[in-house]
């Protein structure tokens, strides 16, 4: 799980096919001042220029964030945001979170959190035909999956011993558990199984939460013999191409539910509470590590 709050922004979204081919900009009002705002359907957050924050002497709060530009590999670490009431199209949007963005080409960028307050967003191209309705967006629905179809005959519940953590790691664990509960990735549990958690560091020195199932359900799980594709075959196949594109399915596993009967197997302890996964955990949460240097 990514420890910090992550967002992705596209600066300068254009309405393809429009005669002017200009960014979709509108005028908003903040504390009586009229500002230019970019309506950006590709931005997962709302942003405000650091110049506007300083000029208007807006109060800011601390929050560590990382944004990555969708058109490049550039990432920025941000540490401030402000909460302000803004006026747009005669409506007041109270307590709108605006992350402070340095070197922004726009005074304000209104992204998905702002757009999600509305039923739909209409972009006018000025054509003579009636409005074209292509599709409606709906929540992805995936059939719950079974994760434990091959268990050994002697499978029995195991409750591993509780662990002690350094103060800084205990605080990090508590914070991450709250995020997982809020995102409906985990739920409270009354399972007879109990694994333990640990805090590790990734190569970029970011802390990660890891659940150690090696002494719990992994002891009774048989590895299936489903054949994996040969990497050499894929390399040979794509070697004939010259243009490649990638897509980042952020936290994709979290979209897939686990069958209710399999969830108790993935119970783990955090503090004095027991939780279990109701969605497939990401790789960093399924590690099997020795519990040293906690």
PAMIDO-779304 format. One record per atom (N, C-alpha, C): x, y, z. Coordinates in pm, whole numbers, plus 32768, in hexadecimal, padded with zeros to 4 digits. Atoms other than C-alpha are relative to their C-alpha. Last residue first. Example, Ala and Ser with C-alpha at 12.3 -4.5 7.8 and 13.67 -1.06 7.14 Angstrom:
# residues 2
7FAE7F897FFA85577F9682CA7FB3806D804980597F89800084CE7E3E830C805A80788000
# end
This chain:
# residues 294
80807FBB7FFF83FD7E4F85A88002807580607FF07F6E800585637DEA85617F7980477FF37F8D7FCB7FB985107C7E851E800580977FEC801E7F8D7FAC83C67BDC84C9807B802680507FE1801B7F7384287AFD83A97FEA807D80527F7D7FD47FD183727B59826880187FD5808F7FE380677F9B82597ABD81A0808C801C80357F78802F7FEE81CD7BDF80D9800B7F97806D800380917FF7805C7BF58085808A7FC58017804680287F8780267D6780C77FFD7F6980137FB57FD47F8B81307DDC7FD27FBD7FD980837F8B80557FE880917D087EC38049802580807F937FE8805E7F417DB77EDA80797FB0802C7F997F9F7FDA7E2D7D1A7FA5806880107F937F7B803980137D027C707EFF806A806880257FD57FEF808A7BC77D007F97808F7FCD7FF48075802480507B0C7C9D80D38017801D7F6C800F7FC380847C507C8B81967F7B7FD57FC27FEE805D806E7C357C3483067FE980497F7D80397FD880807C5B7CF9844780127F917F9A7FEB806480687C997CAA85B57FB6802D7F838072802280567CBE7DBD86B7802A7F987F99805180607FB67DA47DFB87E07F867FD37FAF80217FCF7F7B7EB27EA387127FB57F93804C7FC77F7A7FFC7E9E7E1685B47FD580408083800D7FAC7F8A7E697CA18596804080897FE97F807FD37FC77E307BDF84567FE3805F8074800C7FAB7F8A7D1A7B1783B1808A802480367FA47F8E800F7D547A9682517FF3806280747F778030800E7CBF793982848065807280027FC5801E7F7C7B8079DE8308808F7FCC7FF97FCB7F8C7FB97B467A7681AC803C7FDF80897F6E800080017B24793180EB803C807080557FCE80757FB779B478EB813E80997FFA8005800F7FF57F6E79537A5180E1803B7F89804C8076804A7FD379E37A2A7F807FF7800680997FE2808A7FDC7AEE7B347F497F7E7FBD802E802A80357F7E7A917C757E96802B7F6E801180338089800B7B567D057D737FE27FCA808B80837FFE80417B827E807D567FBD7F76800280657FD47FA17C9C7E847E587F7480047FC3803080737FB37D6D7DB57D697F90802780618063804C804B7D837EE07C7D7FC67F8C804F804080547F9A7E337FC27D777F947FA87FC27FE07FE27F757E7F80BA7C5F7FAD7FAA805F807C80227FBC7E5980157B0C8017800F80967FEB801E7F737F7A80CF7A6A7F797FE68041806E7FCC7FAF7F5E80C078F280157FD2808F801880447F81807F809678017F8A8040804780487FAE7F9F80BB80EB76967FE77FAD807C803A80477F8F81B1806475967FB68063805A80467FA17FAA821F80CF743A7FB97FB1806E7FAB7F8A7FE8832B801173757FBF8064806080467F807FF982A17EB17358806080718024801C7FCF808783547D7872DC7FBD80897FFF7F867FC8803B83F57D3874307FE7803A7F7680087F6E800282997D0C74C6807A80417FBF80797FD18043827E7B9D74687FFC80987FF47FF48016809083E47B3D74B87F8880387FB47F977FA6803083C87BDA7612800E7FF37F6880377F788003827B7B2C7650806780637FC880617FF9806C830879D975F17FC6808C7FF27FB77FFA807F843A7A0E76CC7FA1800A7F8A7FD97F768018835A7A6277F6804A800E7F7C7F6E7FF4800582B9790B77E08025808F7FDC7FC57FE58084814B791C78438098800E80097FED7F72801980F7787D7994803C80157F757F867FD480478074771A79A2800280977FE8802C7FB880787F7176CF7AB38079803A7FB87FA4801B806F801675D37B9C7FD680487F81803E804180747F74764E7CDC80647FF87F8D7FEA7FAE8077804576907E127FC47FB97F887FB78045806A7FB075DB7F3E800B805C7F8780297FDF80887F4B76B5806680597FB87F9B805B8069802F7F63762081C37FD180187F707FCC80847FDA808F76DC824C7FAD7F8F7FC67FA0802D8065802378128189803A7F76801E8041804A806C7EEE782C826A80637FCD7F97809180157FF37FB6788B83A07FCE7FB07F88801780597F8F812E788E83DA7F6C7FE580177FAC8077800D817F791982807FEA7F9D807180558077800080547A06828680537F7F7FFF7FB1807B800681277B3282ED7FA47F86800C803F80667FAD80607C6B829A804B7F7E7FED7FF6808A803181357D8B82187FBA7FA48063803E805E7FA480FE7F03823980007F747FC4806B8051803581F27FD581767FCD7FA2806B802F806D7FAC82D780F281D87F8C7FB87FBC80877FEA7FD0837781BD80C47FD47F88805280047FE37F7184F0819E80AC7F76802880337FFB7F6D7FF584FD81B17F2E7FEA802F80907F7F7FCA802E855F80407F27800B809880087FEC801B808E842A7FEF7FFD808780397FD47FDE7F8B805184387FEC817880187FD57F717F838009804C838B7EEC8252801880817FB57FE67F87804E82857EFB836580867FF07FBC7F7B7FC47FEF81FF7DB483EE8008807D7FA97FD67F9F806480AE7D0C8420808B803680237FC97F857FCA80477BD184D68030805B7F907F777FE4802E7F627AB28472802D8084803E7FC67F7E7FDE7E317A3D8534809080067FD17F7A7FEA80377D3F792784D78034808A802D7FA280487FA97C1678D385BA8091800C7FCE7FC8807B80347B5879E8850180577FB98068800B80577F8C7A887AEF85B180357F757FDB8008809180107ADF7C0384BB7FF07FBB80877FE780407F807ABF7D7984847FE37F6A7FF580737FF47FA67ACC7DDD831880257FBE80848003805C7F907BDA7E1582127F83801980527FA5806D80247BEA7EB280B880017F96806D804A808080007AB67F8980F680577F8D7FCF800B802C808A7B7780C780947FB87F797FF2804B7F9B80497B38815F81EC7FE87FD67F70808C80097FD57BA7802082987FA980627FB28036807C80377CE8801481CB7F6E7FED802780127FF080907D32818282167FC07F847FC380727FA580137CF68151838C7FE480157F6C8079804D7FE57DDE802383897F8480577FEC801B805180767EEE80F582E27F807FAE8013802B7FA9806E7EDF81FE83F37FDA7FAE7F8580867FCD7FE07EED80FE850C7FC880557F8F805F806D80118013804F84687F718030801A80118016809080D3819684457F997F927FE780527F918035809681EC85B17FE77FEE7F6B808980137FCD81128095861F7FA3806E7FCC804080668053824380BC853D7F707FE7802C80187FC6808482A2820785E27FBC7F9C7FA2806B7F9B7FFC82738175873E7FE080377F767FCD7F7D7FD98345803E86FA7F9080677FF37FCD7FA9806A82777F0586DC803A807F803C7FEC7F787FD182257DDB87BA804180537F937F7C7FC2801081967C9D87278003808B803F80027F6F801780747BB7877F808E80377FFD7FEB7FAA7F8C80A67A418760800280937FDB7F747FE37FE08015798A86358009806280747FFD7F767FCF7EB079048636808F801E802D7F897FDD7FB37EA077CB855F7FF8809380267FE67F747FDD7D60772F84DA807D8010805680427FDF7F817D7B75CD844C80238091802480157F6F7FEB7DD8753D82F97FB1801880807FEF7FE27F727E3E73CE831C7FEE80948021806580427FAC7DA8736D81CA800B802280957FD780867FD67E7D747481147F977FC2805C7FCA80037F797DCE7599807180217F7080277FA680727FED7D9A75CC7EFD8042800780888040807880347C6A76A87EB880547F8380187FC980757FBC7CDC77C87F927FB47F827FD57F6F7FFD7FFC7CB9790D7ED1803C7F7E80367FCE805A7F987B5178F67E6380987FFC7FF97FAA807180257AE07A257D9A80227FAC807B7FA280267F9579C17B1B7DBD804B7F807FDE802F80737FB3792B7B737C6880647FDF806D7FB4807B801679987CCB7BF77FC87F92805A8032806E7FAF78BB7DFF7BD1804B7F817FDC7FD78083802F795B7F407B587FCE7F9580607F9C80407FAC789180707BC0801F7F747FCC8037804F7F9377D881197AA880717FBE804D7F9A803F7FAC7823822679AC7FBD7FB6807280097FD67F757717826878AA80697FB8804F801080697F9C7753825277387FEC804080887FB380788022776B830E75F17FE87F9080657FED80497F847662841D760280417F7A7FE07FDF808D80157686850A74DD801C7FBF80867F9880357FA875D78658750A80127F6B7FE9802780117F74750686BC73DF80747FC68050804E80767FDF75B48726729D7FDC7FFD8096808E7FEA801E761E888972417FA77F8980268034803A807C7774887A72E67F6A80157FF1803B7F9D805877F3896D73F27FC97FCA7F7D7FA87FF0807378E2887874987FC580617F99803F7FD1807B783B888F75F1806980147F927F9F7FAF804978C687B9770B7FC280267F7A801B7FEC808F77BF873877FE806A805B7FC37FB37F8E8031781686A779547FEB80097F697FB78014807C772385C17A06804B807F7FDD803680778041766C858E7B50804C7FE07F8180697FE98064774886887C047FD37F7D7FC180717FC37FBB781386707D477F8880127FA3805580697FC978F8857B7C947F8A80368050805D802E80677982869D7BC67F9F7F98803680627F97801D7A1C87447CF87F977FCE7F9E804F7FE87F867ACA86097D787F96806B7FED806B80617FE97B2785B47C0A7FB2801A80827FF9808880327BF186ED7BC27F897FAA8028806E804A7FC27BD188657BE27FFA7F767FC28023807680507D1D890E7B977F947FB3804C8045806C7FBA7D4C8A717C1D7FE87F8E7F9D80137FD07F777E368B8D7BBC7FBD7F95805680877FCE7FE77EB08AD27A8A7FF6802D809180217FA7806F80108A9479FE7F74803C801080798027804880788A0A7B517FE580657F927FE87FF6809181E28A457BBA7F877FD37FAF7F9F7F9C8031819989D17D1D800C7FFA7F697FAC8032806C805489157D6F8061806C7FD07FAB7F9380307F9F894A7EBA80657FC77F9C7F73801C7FE67E94883E7EDF8056806D7FC07FAD7FD780707D3588D17EE280927FE880257F7180177FEB7C2C88337FC4804D80227F807FC08049806D7AD688D27F9380957FF3801A7F9080507FCE7A37893780DC803B7FA57F937FC37FE77F7E78F189B7804780707F9D801E7FC880827FE0789F89B77ED68051801280807F927FFE7FA077BC8AE37EA1802A7F71801F800A805F7F9076E88AED7D67807B800B805A80677FD77FA276B08C0F7C747FEF7FA4807780848006803E77718B697B5C7F90801D80627FF78022808E789F8B3B7C3E7F737FEF7FCA807F7FE8804478E08BC17D9C80137FE77F6A7FF57FC4808479FA8B3B7E767F75800B7FC180817FFD80457A088AFA7FEB801280447F7980417F8080187B688AA6805D7F767FED7FC1808F801E800B7C32898780F17FB580857FF780587FA37FBB7DA889A780BD7F6F7FD87FE780807FF080417EB688AD80687FAF8067804E80627FA17FCB8025888380B17F7D7FF97FB2800C80097F6E813A877E80957F95805B803B80467F8A7FCF816787287F287FE57FF08095802A80117F76826386367E977FC4808280317FE67F927FA6827186437D1D7FD07FDC808C804F80047F86828D852D7C1E8029807480597FDF7F9D7F9C8301853E7AB47FA27FF380787FDA80497F8782DE83FC79EB8021805F80737F7080167FF2821F84AA78D9801A7FB380807FBE7FFC808280C484EF784A80977FE88008802A807180548002847F797D804A7FFB7F7C803B7FCA807980C485687A627FE27F8D7FA07FB48028807680FF84C37BB17FB680337F85804C7FFD807C808F855A7CF8805B7FD77F8E7FAA80158074811584FF7E507FA780027F85803E80358078807485827F8B80697FEB7F957FA08034806180DB85CE80F07FB77FBE7F8D802B8084802C7FD5869F81A280617FD07F957F9B805E802D801587DD82687FBF7F7B7FD87FEB806D7FA37F0C88ED827A80677FA07FC57FE8808680347EFB8A3C81CB80147F9D80727FCC805A7F9A7E688B918219800D7F747FC6805A806A7FD57E3E8C7280EB80437FA880687FDF80227F767F0B8DAE80D17F9D7F998038807B7FEF7FB37E5D8E1C7F8F80137FDD8094803B7F7D801D7FA78E567ED97F86801C80577FAF7F967FC380548D317F837FC180897FEB800180137F6E7F418C337F39804D8071804480807FCE7FCF7F138CBF7DDA7FF97FF5809880007F6E800F80858C927D8D7F7F803C80367FBE7FC97F8A807F8B317E1C800480987FF97F777FD280177F828ADC7D0D803B803B80807FFB7F6E80047E4F8A1C7D7C8092802A7FF57F817FBD7FE57E0288AD7D3F7FEE80987FFB800D7F71801E7CD887C17D4A80818046802980067FA67F8D7D22864B7D3C7FE4808D7FCE804180447F917D0B851A7C587FFB8057807E7FB97FE37F837D5185EC7B257FB57FC180747F9580617FEA7CE6855879D8804C80158081803A80847FE47B93860379C1806A7F97801C7FA7806B802C7C3B875879DD7FC87F788029805380757FE57B66889179EF80477F887FC47FFF806780687C75899E79F67FA77F8D802D7FF6808C7FD77C218AC47AD77FFD7FA67F868012805A80727C628C367A9D80187F71802C7F8C804D80297C338D0B7BD47FDC7FA87F898020805380737B428E1F7C3C80807FBE7FCD7FA57FED80707B898EA27D9B7FDE7F9E7F90801F7F8680497A728ECA7E9A805A801B7F897FF07F8C7FA77B038DC87F887FF080837FB57FCA802D7F807B198CCC7E6A801E807B80547FE97F957FA07A4D8CFE7D2D802B7FC580858036801D7F7C7A588C1A7C0080228075805C7FE27FA07F977A878C667A8E7FBB7FD7808280727FB57FD17A918B467999802E8061806D7FED7FA87F8D7B9A8A9678CC7F81804C801E80867FE67FCE7B82896977E4800E80518080802480487F867CD78982773E7F758028802F7FCB7FC37F887CD18A1575E17FDD7FAA80797FA0805F7FC77CA6895A74998046803B807A7F957FB27FC27BF68A8F740C806F7FA980387FBF7FA5805E7B2689CC731380768049803F80377F797FF47ADF88AB73FF804E805F7FA780617FE680697B44875773787FC2808A800A7FD7802780857BF286E374B37F90801A7F9A8078803A803C7B8787A975E580217FE07F6E803D7FB8806E7CD987E276857F847FB67FCF805B8055804C7D65878277D87FBB80517F93801E7FCF80867E7D8871783B7FAC7FA07FAE80067F6F80087F2087CB79687FE6802A7F6F7FE17FDA80897ECD865D79977FEF80977FF680377F87803A7EE385F57B02802980107F707FC97FF280867F0E84B07BBF7FBE80777FBD805F7FCD80627EE2848A7D338045800F7F7B7FCC7FF780887F8283CF7E527F9680357FA380747FED80567F4F83F57FC88031801A7F73802E7F778010807E836E80767F8980067FA380127FBB7F8180BD820F80F97FC6808B7FF17FB27F858006807F815C7FAE7FE98051807F80547F8A80008000800080008058807C8000
# end
